[in-house]
Every structure is written in structure tokens, then in C-alpha cells.
Amino acid sequence: MKKQILIITLSAAAVMVAAGCRNSMEIKHLPYPVAERGEVVDNYFGTLVADPYRALEDDNSPYVAEWVAAENRVTNDYLAQIPYRDDIRRRLTELWNYPKFGAPSVHGDCSYYYYNDGLQNQSVLYRTAADGGEEVFLDPNTLSDDGTVALNTADFSDDGRYCAYGVAASGSDWTTVRVKDTATGQDTGDKIEWIKFSGVAWSPDSKGFYYSAYDAPKSGIYSGQNRFQKVYYHRLGQPQSADEMIYRDDEHPLRYFSAWPSDDGRWLFVHSSEGTSGSELLCRRTDEKSFRTLFKGFDHDYEVIDCRGDRAYILTNDGAANYRLLGVDLAGGTVSDIIPESENLLSGVTSAGGHLFAFYMQDARTRVYQYTLDGQAVREVALPSPGTASGFTGRDEQTELYYALTDYTSPATIYKYSVATGQSELYKAPQVNFDPDMFTTEQVFYTSRDGTRVPMFVSYRKDLKRNGKNPCYLYAYGGFQISLTPSFSPAAVMFMEQGGVYCVANLRGGLEYGEQWHRGGMLENKQNVFDDFIAAAEYLIDNKYTSSDKLAIAGGSNGGLLVGACEVQRPDLYAVCLPAVGVMDMLRFHKFTVGWGWVVEYGSSDDEHMFPYIYAYSPLHNIREGVKYPATLITTADHDDRVVPAHSFKFAAQMQHAQAGDKPILIRIESEAGHGAGKPTSKRIDEAADIYAFLFWNTKTKYRPAK
């Protein structure tokens, strides 16, 4: 059947009714494009479910392209009428414009680090030679005119002679890997394509590397289901067609596989998973032909941290909800605790400087401990301030390591750490365009619907008055073992400068308190996540940080699902909803790209047991006609091949159809962008300016340009 869109064409000029001054103007959006409602109905175990906007799933359709263009015209026209939108963009540009350093890592005779001078679209990989000379090693900004080609991996061979670097275009997860000779600075000519969700693991002899890839897709590059990932070994100088297949599993097309060789070349491990949690670990000696199962999947998680001789170090939650580090004798089969489980989450372990560094999480803040390789405690690392720490990586012979430390009001500061003394020395401190002393962050704890105690970080100006009149931005994620620890955002600083309250809630589904916290927000328990978020909003209102007519909720990806579900469950509670790249159609998510990998977290509509749970909260399917929904700005991108934009398209069309109130339901569809990774600075600033302009306008908050 031929699909058509009825578009009422109006002048592109602003439709604005003045009422005395610019702060009392009324902005009217153009009429929404009318997407044709089809007659598709699916039968789920006797429950008939209509899917009127199924046609919006076809990202190659001229019909969809026309609808996207029409929706963007409506959104752009609305945003252009907000009188201080340009002021917000200017301030965001100022706040973004500070030098950003990454923690250095040593490869061969050189130290490598990422650096962005402030507004570069992509950070540049630099290196410092033994004589102290610095130079650009790899600048992804030269790979495209608009900064939409990003560097997403750079893996060095053990001898430092080669760097395998992966680039992705327009935000796609598809990656192409090339190899650079570090001595000459020239590419070797090696090129590997159709890599997705895989890094590069060099063989110890530096003659080649392992990687995971899919067959070249015949159609649906950005939306088709990805199946049969395989592990290959690439020998330098050979074409990809000659690469050796190391591992494949023809009986399980919907699994991820990745390889990791021990530093001495004696052992090769293959990590297998059916989704975002739960794994299986295989291994073999490199002189053997077949793999054996070291840890059978998929009830627990297993990660190889290091391997020395026949002893492997495995981080796992098997028998330890807060994780522990095991020592596994690969020859004899014995297993022992190197770092046993504790009351706090063991979120990660690195091996560097001849020691182990254990990252613990205590109430969503990092604590780091140094251990010997046998698990004897050396010391707790005295971090200069509370926050989120990362780094402590390097080779055994390194006596100094580097780490980064950040929080909600300070960008990443780089420190140098002495392995022998435990002393930290400031290495690089960012120079920012605001006064961090203006702001403070407190951690509060509130009670969710079922009595669970949930933490939340609340940041604001020190002169804030808790009178219920402050605009508030409440952000969360709540899933996939993702922990939200303190991080810096220039946009959050701009918001707080204007008197805003910036909040991050640590909902169940994450890993802040171990695997039990995760399982409390997955599968049949997913509603707990939404209850946690709704309770956070109620806490902020009850404690006079904000009010319902000043509160905005935000989240991306699984967090976009969170916002969508909470919007349709409690539309009375918020003034603004900002779902980004969200999973909105919970009945069909597993049919696109790698959505099948989320079934372990959500369940599937193909499962008769899980269907009623999913259907009960699926944002798309719980929109009700005749309801007054909050002002909503949905954001997505045309090259998002993780959460395909059809989720946001269908949600927007249904919300526009059902909206009974006068608040706008808009969708902003970015071009030449994806799920978020690799998005150039210019696009990040533009998107943030639009989001916060929308937020300010629809919470009736006066924006005061900085003088």
C-alpha cells in the first residue's frame, strides 16, 4: 500500500505571540506531520497488539525520509523561536573550550596520550618520545571535514612497533581497523572491515592480532540483525580474506565472542556471551587445536585480568555478588581466591607495575587498593579527592603509573602515581572557564516504593534556596550493570550557573551495589527501576529542591526507555521529558541489529512468561489517548545502529497522535550521527543547546546570559 504523509505547509517564519516581554512569549509549533496509521496487528499469546507505525521501521524508505525531514522542520522551527537559544550555545561553547588531557600510557619507548585543545571535534592521539619531544601521532579530525569520523580504538603491539586503530563513521558501531607503523608514522596497508563490538588483541610476537567480525551485511547495514560473530587472527601484510578463523559457533548465531592471548603466548582465551551480562570462558594452549570450557556460561560473569605462566587471574561474580578475583591453575584446575569478596563492589582490577590495583565502589564513589600478585594488601591509594578514578595501567617494569580523577564539578585531572611509595603527584590539571567553588555536590538517600534505599547525587550552586522554585534536571540509567559514578559535564555547569539543580540517581539495574542490585532491576524486576526513578522525582519535590512544573527527567539508550516508561506512567510528575536514543518498542527491540543481546536483561516478547512484564511497561504501548503529557523532546540519530531510530520515530508519532494537552511533543533527528560514541564536539554543543533551551522554556525559567 502506498504510504503518504499529509504535511500542512506553513511559513518557516516564527509563529510567536508577544505578551509584553520576551519572557512571556508563547511559542506555537508547526502542525505535526501526519504519519499514516497502518493496520498491523500482532498476536502475542492471545493478546492482540496494534503497531500502527510499523512503516517507520524502514530506514531506507522514501516515506520515512520525508517524515524525518518534516519532523525536523517542526522541531527546528520551534527551537529557533526560543529567544535565548543562541545565548545558551555561546555559553556552552565557552565552557566546553578547555584543554582536555587523557592519562598517558607507555608503548615501546614512547608515552601516548589523548589531547583536545578545547573545541576540536575529536581528541588527538599524541606521543612523547624518550627525549621529551612531543608530536601528533594520529589525528582523527583529518579523516573527515565535519568531524564525524571518530577513533574508537588504538591498540599497540607488545613491542610498541605497531598500532592497530579503529575508526567509525557517523556514529555507527561498524568499525574499520588499520595499522600504523610507529617508527615511520605510515599505515602498513592492512585493513580489516565489518568489526563490531570488538577491540584488537595483539599476539605477543607482534606479528598479528585477534579480532571479532561479522560477515559483510547484504542489506540493512544500520538496522539488519547481526548474526554469527567470529574470531579471526590477522597476520600483518596479508589481506583480510587470508585471515585465520580461530573460533566460530554455528549452533549459536546470537552470541558475542572475543579472544585474548596471554602475554607469554602460551594460552589463548575466548570470552563468549549471549548478551550484556553472563558469560562463558574457553581456553586452550596455543599449541593445541581445540578449546575447552574453563567456566561454563551463562549464569555468571568472567573476565580475564592477567595470565602468568599457567595461572590465570579471573574477575567474577560466581559465588560473590560483589565480585572477587580468582587465581586459576590452568594446568591443574585448582581455583583459589586472590582478592576475596568484600562488602563493597569490586568493580575492576588492573595489573601494572608488578602489582594488582583493585577498584572498589562505595556508594558510587571509587576507592583503589594496591595488592601484590598473590593478593597481599599493600595499601589503599590515597586519592586526592572523592570522585571517579580510572587508569593504573601499564607494564610490569613501570615504576610510575597514571590515573584520572573527576567529579560533577571538576573535569578529569591527571595524576602520576609511584608504585613503590604510593604517593600521587599532580601531572595535568585542566584550566576551566568557570569557578568550581561556586558549586557543591551532596549525596542523598531516598526510599523507593518497596522500601529500598537508593542513593542520588545532587549538585547545585552553594547559594541555592530550597524553595521549590528551582529548575531541576534528573538523570539516570538503571540497567545493564552500568554504574553511574561522578562525571563532569560542561552542560551541567551551565545549568547550575543558572540556578539549576543537577541530579543523578543510582537506580537498581546498575552495579553500584553488586549483582544483587543489578538483578533487582532486570527481567521481571524491571518495574523497580521505574519506581526508583519516580521516587527520586518525588524526593526532590518533597524536599523543595524543585517542583513538578520545574522538573525535567532525562536519560539515554536504556535511560531513554526509563524516561519513556516514567513519562507514560506518571505524566503529572514532570514538566519536561528528554528521552534520548531510547528503547521504546519493547516488543520488537530484539529484531534489529544487536538488540538480541539485551534479551538477557529485558526478556523477550517471544517468551510467554516474559511478555506480560514487558508489555506492561513498554513506553510505546502504554501511551494513552486523552492524556496531557509533559513537554517532550525526543532525540535520536539517523546512523544509530545500536538502538535503531525507529524506536524514537514510532514513540514520537504515537505521542503526537495521543497528546491531549498543549505541551509540544518534538523529535530532533541528528544527521551523520549514531548512538552517541564518537559524536563530534560541534554536534554535542548544538544538541545540548537545543535540549537546555527547550528545558528552560518549558519550565518557565529565565535564562540570564553571562556578562
HUWO-V296155 format. One record per helix or strand of 2 or more residues. SS is the DSSP state (2 for helix, 1 for strand). FROM is the first residue (numbers start at 0). TO is the last residue. If there is no record, write none. Layout:
# HUWO-V296155
ss/from/to
SS/FROM/TO
SS/FROM/TO
This chain:
# HUWO-V296155
ss/from/to
1/4/5
1/15/16
2/21/23
1/25/26
1/33/34
1/40/43
1/46/49
2/53/56
2/61/79
2/84/95
1/99/100
1/104/106
1/109/115
1/123/127
1/133/137
2/139/142
1/148/155
1/161/168
1/174/180
1/186/194
1/200/201
1/207/212
1/229/234
2/239/241
1/243/246
1/255/260
1/266/272
1/278/284
1/291/294
1/301/307
1/310/315
1/323/328
1/334/338
1/344/351
1/354/361
1/364/370
1/376/379
1/387/390
1/399/405
1/412/417
1/423/427
2/435/437
1/438/446
1/452/460
1/471/474
2/489/496
1/500/504
2/514/518
2/522/541
2/547/549
1/550/555
2/557/568
1/575/579
2/588/590
2/594/601
2/607/616
2/619/621
1/630/636
2/645/657
1/664/669
2/680/697
